[in-house]
């Protein structure tokens, strides 16, 4: 099992940072070599400086509070995630006034898309056909205020 926050361990390898939103960089989620693709785990102290990872049932929608985001290793602000949602990069839904949730799988898909093309993801223009070019992902993000 893995924890999705490599910064939790001082011995963790330093991962390359990717621009997950314009001007916002963070390490990509870590994939294990074998086993499940992802798991959300809690670090449980065992005493004597030892810890173990306790897997938690994976849920599809996660709250967008700073404490919830920190628990899954996301260092971006709630505002950045809402903007990514309004721009169509991740799925976001309101659950009450001023409270939102985001879809975990859409977040992982967005991270994978950015990581697969870190140089061009935000600045490449989409071909609309007929020689027309659409807005860049960066322009879509900036428009989603």
N, CA, C and O of each residue as an XYZ file, in Angstrom:
580
protein
N       0.839     -1.178      0.000
C       0.000      0.000      0.000
C       0.884      1.240      0.000
O       2.018      1.212      0.478
N       0.349      2.321     -0.540
C       1.119      3.562     -0.598
C       0.327      4.695      0.019
O      -0.900      4.648      0.104
N       1.033      5.686      0.436
C       0.400      6.940      0.837
C       0.623      7.906     -0.312
O       1.677      7.883     -0.948
N      -0.344      8.743     -0.580
C      -0.244      9.637     -1.719
C       0.469     10.940     -1.401
O       0.429     11.880     -2.194
N       1.110     11.001     -0.267
C       1.834     12.212      0.104
C       3.298     11.859      0.328
O       3.684     11.541      1.453
N       4.130     11.907     -0.725
C       5.519     11.527     -0.562
C       6.271     12.419      0.408
O       7.318     12.011      0.912
N       5.785     13.611      0.690
C       6.483     14.519      1.608
C       6.395     14.043      3.050
O       7.068     14.604      3.915
N       5.583     13.020      3.338
C       5.428     12.549      4.703
C       6.693     11.883      5.214
O       6.908     11.805      6.424
N       7.521     11.410      4.320
C       8.737     10.730      4.724
C       9.943     11.540      4.281
O      10.042     11.940      3.121
N      10.843     11.774      5.194
C      12.056     12.523      4.839
C      12.907     11.710      3.867
O      13.679     12.273      3.090
N      12.764     10.371      3.911
C      13.550      9.507      3.040
C      12.897      9.323      1.674
O      13.476      8.676      0.800
N      11.709      9.876      1.475
C      11.005      9.716      0.202
C      11.802     10.373     -0.912
O      12.369     11.449     -0.720
N      11.850      9.724     -2.095
C      12.577     10.330     -3.203
C      11.906     11.629     -3.634
O      10.683     11.753     -3.580
N      12.707     12.582     -4.057
C      12.164     13.847     -4.526
C      11.608     13.639     -5.928
O      12.329     13.247     -6.845
N      10.323     13.905     -6.079
C       9.659     13.722     -7.364
C       9.726     15.013     -8.164
O       9.770     16.101     -7.590
N       9.734     14.895     -9.494
C       9.713     16.111    -10.300
C       8.367     16.804    -10.111
O       7.339     16.144     -9.960
N       8.377     18.112    -10.121
C       7.142     18.862     -9.974
C       6.513     19.056    -11.335
O       7.218     19.271    -12.322
N       5.180     18.982    -11.401
C       4.460     19.249    -12.635
C       3.530     20.423    -12.394
O       3.060     20.636    -11.276
N       3.266     21.182    -13.447
C       2.381     22.342    -13.349
C       0.946     21.846    -13.455
O       0.421     21.705    -14.560
N       0.311     21.581    -12.328
C      -1.007     20.957    -12.268
C      -2.118     21.952    -12.605
O      -3.196     21.560    -13.052
N      -1.852     23.225    -12.392
C      -2.705     24.343    -12.793
C      -1.747     25.475    -13.124
O      -0.633     25.502    -12.600
N      -2.146     26.411    -13.978
C      -1.219     27.482    -14.325
C      -0.632     28.166    -13.091
O      -1.352     28.723    -12.262
N       0.692     28.105    -12.996
C       1.408     28.716    -11.888
C       1.400     27.908    -10.606
O       1.945     28.360     -9.600
N       0.792     26.714    -10.608
C       0.703     25.870     -9.408
C       1.418     24.553     -9.699
O       1.000     23.800    -10.578
N       2.494     24.274     -8.965
C       3.237     23.036     -9.177
C       3.148     22.154     -7.942
O       3.065     22.648     -6.817
N       3.167     20.857     -8.159
C       3.189     19.891     -7.060
C       3.697     18.572     -7.622
O       3.686     18.377     -8.837
N       4.145     17.655     -6.753
C       4.569     16.348     -7.246
C       3.356     15.554     -7.720
O       2.269     15.705     -7.164
N       3.524     14.712     -8.736
C       2.405     13.895     -9.218
C       2.081     12.798     -8.213
O       2.923     12.465     -7.379
N       0.863     12.221     -8.273
C       0.565     11.072     -7.413
C       1.541      9.935     -7.703
O       2.017      9.795     -8.829
N       1.835      9.135     -6.703
C       2.800      8.043     -6.831
C       2.068      6.745     -7.139
O       1.116      6.390     -6.444
N       2.502      6.038     -8.167
C       1.928      4.739     -8.520
C       2.792      3.621     -7.969
O       4.016      3.678     -8.090
N       2.184      2.597     -7.361
C       2.978      1.454     -6.906
C       3.374      0.584     -8.097
O       2.729      0.633     -9.144
N       4.431     -0.209     -7.938
C       4.874     -1.095     -9.014
C       3.879     -2.225     -9.221
O       3.651     -2.640    -10.358
N       3.284     -2.729     -8.155
C       2.286     -3.789     -8.250
C       1.171     -3.488     -7.270
O       1.294     -2.597     -6.429
N       0.099     -4.222     -7.378
C      -1.004     -4.044     -6.448
C      -2.000     -3.044     -6.985
O      -1.995     -2.735     -8.177
N      -2.865     -2.529     -6.106
C      -3.904     -1.606     -6.572
C      -3.301     -0.323     -7.114
O      -2.225      0.100     -6.691
N      -4.018      0.300     -8.069
C      -3.538      1.540     -8.654
C      -3.370      2.631     -7.629
O      -2.344      3.310     -7.614
N      -4.352      2.815     -6.774
C      -4.295      3.834     -5.733
C      -5.043      3.331     -4.513
O      -5.982      2.543     -4.622
N      -4.627      3.783     -3.383
C      -5.378      3.572     -2.156
C      -5.188      4.790     -1.282
O      -4.133      5.425     -1.296
N      -6.201      5.102     -0.535
C      -6.081      6.184      0.441
C      -5.806      5.502      1.764
O      -6.545      4.610      2.181
N      -4.745      5.925      2.419
C      -4.345      5.280      3.661
C      -4.087      6.334      4.726
O      -3.728      7.475      4.433
N      -4.282      5.917      5.964
C      -3.992      6.762      7.115
C      -2.699      6.262      7.742
O      -2.511      5.053      7.880
N      -1.809      7.163      8.121
C      -0.576      6.788      8.786
C      -0.900      6.629     10.277
O      -1.311      7.582     10.940
N      -0.710      5.420     10.784
C      -1.056      5.103     12.168
C       0.233      4.884     12.959
O       1.030      4.016     12.603
N       0.452      5.662     14.035
C       1.662      5.455     14.846
C       1.558      4.151     15.634
O       0.516      3.850     16.216
N       2.649      3.377     15.649
C       2.703      2.123     16.382
C       3.496      2.260     17.673
O       3.512      1.337     18.488
N       4.149      3.386     17.871
C       5.005      3.588     19.029
C       6.451      3.321     18.671
O       6.733      2.615     17.702
N       7.346      3.864     19.425
C       8.762      3.653     19.172
C       9.233      4.213     17.842
O      10.256      3.770     17.318
N       8.510      5.180     17.283
C       8.904      5.783     16.010
C       8.469      4.998     14.790
O       8.798      5.377     13.666
N       7.726      3.895     14.989
C       7.261      3.076     13.862
C       5.832      3.482     13.477
O       5.038      3.897     14.322
N       5.536      3.355     12.210
C       4.215      3.682     11.671
C       3.786      2.583     10.724
O       4.618      1.836     10.210
N       2.483      2.485     10.493
C       1.962      1.597      9.452
C       0.881      2.354      8.693
O       0.295      3.315      9.192
N       0.639      1.900      7.493
C      -0.412      2.509      6.685
C      -1.680      1.683      6.845
O      -1.666      0.470      6.639
N      -2.759      2.331      7.207
C      -4.050      1.672      7.348
C      -4.918      2.101      6.174
O      -5.379      3.242      6.134
N      -5.150      1.193      5.203
C      -5.984      1.569      4.059
C      -7.386      1.966      4.512
O      -7.952      1.373      5.431
N      -7.923      2.965      3.859
C      -9.286      3.415      4.097
C     -10.097      3.120      2.843
O      -9.566      3.158      1.733
N     -11.373      2.827      3.016
C     -12.191      2.586      1.815
C     -12.108      3.781      0.879
O     -12.268      4.927      1.298
N     -11.859      3.502     -0.377
C     -11.760      4.576     -1.357
C     -13.158      5.126     -1.621
O     -14.113      4.372     -1.806
N     -13.258      6.424     -1.634
C     -14.523      7.053     -1.950
C     -14.359      7.820     -3.236
O     -13.265      8.278     -3.569
N     -15.445      7.957     -3.950
C     -15.355      8.592     -5.256
C     -15.290     10.112     -5.162
O     -14.578     10.751     -5.937
N     -16.024     10.693     -4.224
C     -16.071     12.151     -4.076
C     -15.438     12.544     -2.752
O     -15.727     11.948     -1.714
N     -14.573     13.550     -2.794
C     -13.886     14.042     -1.598
C     -14.235     15.506     -1.372
O     -14.392     16.275     -2.320
N     -14.354     15.878     -0.101
C     -14.614     17.270      0.240
C     -13.445     18.157     -0.137
O     -12.301     17.706     -0.194
N     -13.738     19.414     -0.392
C     -12.691     20.351     -0.808
C     -12.331     21.298      0.321
O     -12.231     22.506      0.110
N     -12.135     20.766      1.513
C     -11.634     21.587      2.610
C     -10.121     21.403      2.668
O      -9.599     20.387      2.210
N      -9.422     22.377      3.224
C      -7.959     22.270      3.300
C      -7.527     21.028      4.067
O      -6.555     20.379      3.681
N      -8.223     20.686      5.138
C      -7.828     19.501      5.915
C      -8.034     18.227      5.099
O      -7.192     17.330      5.142
N      -9.131     18.134      4.363
C      -9.376     16.954      3.529
C      -8.345     16.854      2.408
O      -7.871     15.764      2.089
N      -8.002     17.993      1.815
C      -7.015     17.997      0.736
C      -5.643     17.582      1.256
O      -4.934     16.821      0.598
N      -5.267     18.076      2.432
C      -3.967     17.704      3.012
C      -3.903     16.205      3.283
O      -2.857     15.584      3.092
N      -5.022     15.616      3.728
C      -5.024     14.185      4.039
C      -4.718     13.313      2.830
O      -4.176     12.218      2.979
N      -5.057     13.782      1.644
C      -4.766     12.992      0.442
C      -3.560     13.539     -0.322
O      -3.292     13.119     -1.447
N      -2.841     14.468      0.284
C      -1.591     14.944     -0.302
C      -1.737     16.011     -1.360
O      -0.805     16.235     -2.132
N      -2.877     16.678     -1.421
C      -3.078     17.751     -2.398
C      -2.738     19.074     -1.730
O      -3.327     19.437     -0.711
N      -1.791     19.785     -2.307
C      -1.319     21.031     -1.710
C      -1.926     22.269     -2.355
O      -1.567     23.390     -1.994
N      -2.826     22.088     -3.288
C      -3.473     23.220     -3.950
C      -4.595     23.773     -3.077
O      -5.064     23.101     -2.158
N      -5.013     24.979     -3.362
C      -6.104     25.592     -2.605
C      -7.454     25.099     -3.117
O      -7.561     24.558     -4.218
N      -8.471     25.298     -2.298
C      -9.837     24.968     -2.700
C     -10.217     25.770     -3.943
O     -10.879     25.252     -4.842
N      -9.800     27.024     -3.991
C     -10.115     27.883     -5.120
C      -9.526     27.337     -6.420
O     -10.188     27.362     -7.458
N      -8.301     26.849     -6.372
C      -7.670     26.291     -7.575
C      -8.449     25.074     -8.059
O      -8.668     24.922     -9.260
N      -8.869     24.207     -7.143
C      -9.641     23.030     -7.546
C     -10.997     23.421     -8.123
O     -11.447     22.821     -9.099
N     -11.648     24.411     -7.538
C     -12.934     24.863     -8.086
C     -12.747     25.419     -9.492
O     -13.578     25.199    -10.373
N     -11.648     26.140     -9.694
C     -11.368     26.683    -11.035
C     -11.103     25.568    -12.040
O     -11.568     25.621    -13.178
N     -10.349     24.555    -11.606
C     -10.114     23.405    -12.491
C     -11.441     22.752    -12.855
O     -11.625     22.292    -13.981
N     -12.362     22.714    -11.897
C     -13.682     22.154    -12.167
C     -14.489     23.015    -13.123
O     -15.077     22.493    -14.070
N     -14.530     24.327    -12.896
C     -15.285     25.226    -13.780
C     -14.733     25.198    -15.196
O     -15.485     25.365    -16.157
N     -13.435     24.990    -15.336
C     -12.810     24.938    -16.668
C     -12.981     23.563    -17.319
O     -12.632     23.388    -18.486
N     -13.519     22.581    -16.571
C     -13.787     21.269    -17.151
C     -12.653     20.262    -17.038
O     -12.717     19.207    -17.670
N     -11.626     20.548    -16.261
C     -10.504     19.620    -16.134
C     -10.771     18.518    -15.112
O     -10.284     17.399    -15.274
N     -11.532     18.816    -14.065
C     -11.927     17.813    -13.082
C     -13.420     17.992    -12.812
O     -14.002     19.031    -13.122
N     -14.028     16.954    -12.226
C     -15.446     17.036    -11.874
C     -15.580     17.606    -10.466
O     -14.950     17.122     -9.526
N     -16.405     18.635    -10.334
C     -16.668     19.286     -9.051
C     -18.177     19.424     -8.920
O     -18.875     19.702     -9.895
N     -18.676     19.224     -7.691
C     -20.106     19.411     -7.468
C     -20.334     20.142     -6.147
O     -19.616     19.925     -5.171
N     -21.356     21.023     -6.133
C     -21.700     21.690     -4.880
C     -22.557     20.741     -4.035
O     -23.468     20.096     -4.556
N     -22.270     20.657     -2.749
C     -23.082     19.813     -1.875
C     -23.932     20.651     -0.931
O     -24.898     20.148     -0.357
N     -23.590     21.899     -0.765
C     -24.364     22.871      0.007
C     -23.776     24.235     -0.325
O     -22.745     24.316     -0.993
N     -24.421     25.313      0.135
C     -23.835     26.631     -0.162
C     -22.391     26.716      0.345
O     -22.114     26.442      1.513
N     -21.499     27.092     -0.534
C     -20.072     27.273     -0.227
C     -19.348     25.989      0.143
O     -18.251     26.066      0.697
N     -19.894     24.829     -0.128
C     -19.207     23.550      0.114
C     -19.228     22.750     -1.177
O     -20.271     22.581     -1.810
N     -18.057     22.265     -1.551
C     -17.909     21.522     -2.795
C     -17.196     20.201     -2.548
O     -16.475     20.037     -1.564
N     -17.416     19.266     -3.463
C     -16.674     18.010     -3.498
C     -16.079     17.869     -4.890
O     -16.602     18.422     -5.857
N     -14.979     17.124     -4.985
C     -14.411     16.841     -6.304
C     -14.293     15.334     -6.474
O     -14.180     14.585     -5.504
N     -14.323     14.913     -7.726
C     -14.241     13.494     -8.046
C     -12.778     13.077     -8.068
O     -11.977     13.618     -8.830
N     -12.443     12.112     -7.224
C     -11.065     11.635     -7.079
C     -10.519     11.094     -8.396
O      -9.388     11.407     -8.768
N     -11.311     10.283     -9.110
C     -10.826      9.698    -10.363
C     -10.571     10.772    -11.422
O      -9.620     10.660    -12.196
N     -11.415     11.815    -11.464
C     -11.176     12.882    -12.443
C      -9.900     13.648    -12.087
O      -9.187     14.106    -12.980
N      -9.608     13.791    -10.791
C      -8.358     14.429    -10.348
C      -7.159     13.614    -10.811
O      -6.194     14.168    -11.338
N      -7.218     12.289    -10.615
C      -6.105     11.428    -11.028
C      -5.922     11.451    -12.544
O      -4.794     11.444    -13.037
N      -7.035     11.480    -13.282
C      -6.945     11.560    -14.748
C      -6.308     12.887    -15.175
O      -5.498     12.916    -16.101
N      -6.672     13.980    -14.503
C      -6.081     15.284    -14.817
C      -4.580     15.273    -14.529
O      -3.785     15.753    -15.337
N      -4.197     14.723    -13.378
C      -2.766     14.636    -13.039
C      -2.014     13.834    -14.093
O      -0.921     14.222    -14.505
N      -2.593     12.714    -14.534
C      -1.945     11.874    -15.549
C      -1.812     12.633    -16.869
O      -0.787     12.525    -17.542
N      -2.838     13.398    -17.245
C      -2.782     14.154    -18.500
C      -1.700     15.227    -18.445
O      -0.961     15.412    -19.412
N      -1.602     15.927    -17.336
C      -0.577     16.974    -17.193
C       0.808     16.343    -17.169
O       1.737     16.849    -17.800
N       0.948     15.239    -16.443
C       2.247     14.583    -16.328
C       2.711     13.995    -17.661
O       3.909     13.957    -17.941
N       1.762     13.538    -18.484
C       2.155     12.935    -19.765
C       2.651     13.972    -20.770
O       3.388     13.629    -21.694
N       2.260     15.230    -20.604
C       2.704     16.293    -21.504
C       2.947     17.574    -20.711
O       2.230     18.557    -20.897
N       3.953     17.577    -19.824
C       4.138     18.746    -18.953
C       4.497     20.023    -19.709
O       4.207     21.120    -19.230
N       5.104     19.905    -20.850
C       5.499     21.105    -21.606
C       4.354     21.671    -22.435
O       4.268     22.886    -22.611
N       3.476     20.817    -22.946
C       2.458     21.297    -23.872
C       1.031     21.295    -23.360
O       0.152     21.861    -24.009
N       0.774     20.679    -22.218
C      -0.608     20.538    -21.763
C      -1.314     21.885    -21.649
O      -2.447     22.019    -22.114
N      -0.688     22.866    -21.055
C      -1.369     24.130    -20.806
C      -1.349     25.082    -22.003
O      -2.185     25.982    -22.084
N      -0.405     24.898    -22.936
C      -0.246     25.898    -23.993
C      -0.560     25.416    -25.401
O      -0.558     26.227    -26.328
N      -0.832     24.121    -25.600
C      -1.167     23.627    -26.936
C      -2.588     24.044    -27.303
O      -3.482     24.029    -26.456
N      -2.791     24.409    -28.541
C      -4.131     24.787    -29.020
C      -4.827     23.566    -29.605
O      -4.238     22.796    -30.364
N      -6.092     23.411    -29.235
C      -6.897     22.298    -29.741
C      -7.301     22.592    -31.180
O      -7.712     23.709    -31.497
N      -7.184     21.588    -32.054
C      -7.574     21.746    -33.451
C      -9.078     21.524    -33.558
O      -9.573     20.438    -33.256
N      -9.802     22.549    -33.988
C     -11.258     22.470    -34.123
C     -11.693     22.022    -35.506
O     -12.888     21.885    -35.769
N     -10.737     21.794    -36.390
C     -11.052     21.402    -37.758
C     -11.211     22.626    -38.645
O     -11.483     23.726    -38.163
N     -11.044     22.428    -39.915
C     -11.180     23.528    -40.861
C     -10.144     24.618    -40.665
O     -10.382     25.774    -41.014
N      -8.986     24.255    -40.104
C      -7.921     25.221    -39.890
C      -8.141     26.125    -38.681
O      -7.340     27.022    -38.419
N      -9.223     25.890    -37.948
C      -9.497     26.709    -36.768
C      -8.832     26.107    -35.539
O      -8.745     24.887    -35.398
N      -8.371     26.966    -34.667
C      -7.742     26.536    -33.423
C      -8.572     27.048    -32.246
O      -9.061     28.178    -32.250
N      -8.714     26.194    -31.251
C      -9.452     26.562    -30.049
C      -8.533     27.186    -29.017
O      -7.338     27.360    -29.255
N      -9.103     27.522    -27.866
C      -8.282     28.122    -26.806
C      -7.345     27.090    -26.198
O      -7.591     25.887    -26.277
N      -6.281     27.568    -25.598
C      -5.369     26.676    -24.887
C      -6.008     26.292    -23.553
O      -6.950     26.943    -23.103
N      -5.501     25.249    -22.931
C      -5.982     24.865    -21.604
C      -5.719     25.977    -20.592
O      -6.514     26.191    -19.677
N      -4.608     26.679    -20.759
C      -4.295     27.802    -19.868
C      -5.365     28.894    -19.998
O      -5.808     29.452    -18.994
N      -5.775     29.197    -21.228
C      -6.807     30.207    -21.443
C      -8.150     29.758    -20.842
O      -8.874     30.573    -20.270
N      -8.481     28.465    -20.971
C      -9.712     27.940    -20.371
C      -9.665     28.092    -18.853
O     -10.656     28.481    -18.236
N      -8.519     27.786    -18.255
C      -8.360     27.896    -16.807
C      -8.483     29.352    -16.352
O      -9.177     29.649    -15.379
N      -7.797     30.262    -17.069
C      -7.825     31.675    -16.691
C      -9.216     32.287    -16.863
O      -9.584     33.209    -16.135
N      -9.984     31.780    -17.818
C     -11.334     32.283    -18.050
C     -12.307     31.809    -16.965
O     -13.338     32.445    -16.743
N     -11.996     30.719    -16.300
C     -12.879     30.107    -15.301
C     -12.721     30.779    -13.943
O     -12.277     30.136    -12.992
N     -13.062     32.020    -13.835
C     -12.937     32.744    -12.563
C     -14.121     32.548    -11.687
O     -14.169     33.091    -10.583
